[in-house]
């Protein structure tokens, strides 16, 4: 299964031990994780600006998960989907990576529920979703 973990899920996985960390670890071992250079840059920027990580800490965090990511170039969307361009970037990356699902905590993305046959769900709902896909 191809899975895109939104930036908020990756950040939550790094700053706390909980569902997002469990989902990240599980998906690294059992699925293909999809991302893009702009999403990785967003992850790095949020760690620095919002969570005050040092440059060294950001580099270390990035090095931990980027080797397991399949990096794709986001597809250009025909029209704006979300009010936040960062959310459209998530959708464009998932589309380019032919993802089965996007895991996010973003309410605007979650409200869509699906985009181009890509399911959008909370990280805590992933295991139930995975079981239903088998």
Secondary structure, DSSP 4 states (H G I P E B T S, - for coil): -EEEE-HHHHHHHHHSSSHHHHHHHHHHHHSEEEE-HHHHHHHHHHHHHTT---HHHHHHHHHHHHTTEEE-PPPPPSS--SSSHHHHHHHHHHHHTT-SEEE---HHHHHH-EETTEEEE-GGGHHHHHHHH-
